[in-house]
């Protein structure tokens, strides 16, 4: 595995599952890929505009009370169970497994997330910096069927069943078949982040390097223009997210620094 750098940004940035920050409460089991809340490390403030990936398991009958956000794209991918959302712009919705929720917090939104069911639920919540600040808050929620190929969840142009976003970020999800290859996008303008939801995968590179990935692992590809990256499922339960993220004007992705 490539080591995490201390002074420079490498072509690949690995975030092993067991090195993430961890919050354990009587009702919440949360793993944070980047600095969040009281967990702080200046070397793990995000990956380009990607600021938060939280993998949350919430106990039955518990959850997050009303709390505010502003000027952030917040994407929730429901993995198991259900969660009830209520907000200050008039929505009260149940988010179920297989559904995706998108909020543009914009000038400000207050919301709650409560598991009102009798079973625990699991979700991934992702925060992305928007292209513009001070926009009107927006809410959207959709069920999106996932197969063995990349299915678009989030896209600025909202093609087909995907949801729009106020950032240039694109997000896909796939459940690759055993040894079924998934090519990653090749683009000079983007970096890529892979987040494994479940199962085991391998990132195979044209240079012969193979990077095994398991549930909770994240891996950033700083320069997607290099191409030659293929994701392969190594068991029958693999499930992964892929994000294409804008690089900064100098053509680099910053993996540290405050916000």
C-alpha positions, 0 to 999 in steps of 0.5 A: 500500500502507498504510504500517506504523505506528510509533505506532498500530494501523491498520485494515490491517497489511501484512507484505510477503514481502521485509520478513520476517526471514530465516534461511538455513542450509545445510539451512534456508531460513526466512522469519519474519513476526514476531520469532523466535529472534535476529530481533527487532523490537519492532514485529513481535512478533505480531498479537494472539495470533498469535505466529509464522508461519514459512515453512520449506524443509528440505533432505533428510535434515535438520531440527530435533532434539529441542527443547521447547515449552510453553503454545503452540498450534502448527499445522503446514501441510504444503505440499510433501514430508514431515516426520517428527515424534517427541515426548515423549508417544509419537507418531512420525508422518510429516506429508505434503503436504496434512496439518495437525498441531496440538499443544497444548504445554501443560505441556510437550512435546519434539519433533523434525521431520526430513525423512527423504525424499530431497527438500526439504520446505516447511511453514508453522508457526504459533504461537498463544497458548492461552486457558489455560496449564498444560493437558495436551499434545495432538497431532493430525494429519489430511489435509484436502482443500482446494478453491476455497472456505474449508476449516476447518483449526482450530476450537475446536469441531472441526466436521466434519473440522477439528481442535480447538484450545485457543484461540479462533482459527479457521483456513481454507485455500483455493485460489481459482479465477481471479477467484473471490471469497472473502468474509471473515468479518464479526465484531465480536469478531475480527481477521483475518490473511491469509497467502499460501502461493503465487500471487497474490491481491487483497484488494478492499474496499468502499471501492474500495481494492485490495491486491495480495498475492503468495507470502509476503505477510501482511495483518492486518485489525484490525477484521473488523466493518467487513466488505466485504473480498473475496479474489480469485485472480489466477492459477491457483495461488493458495493462502492461509490465513485466521485469525480471532483474538480481539481484546483486552478493549479491542477492539483488536489489539496488533501490538507488545510482548513475550511 
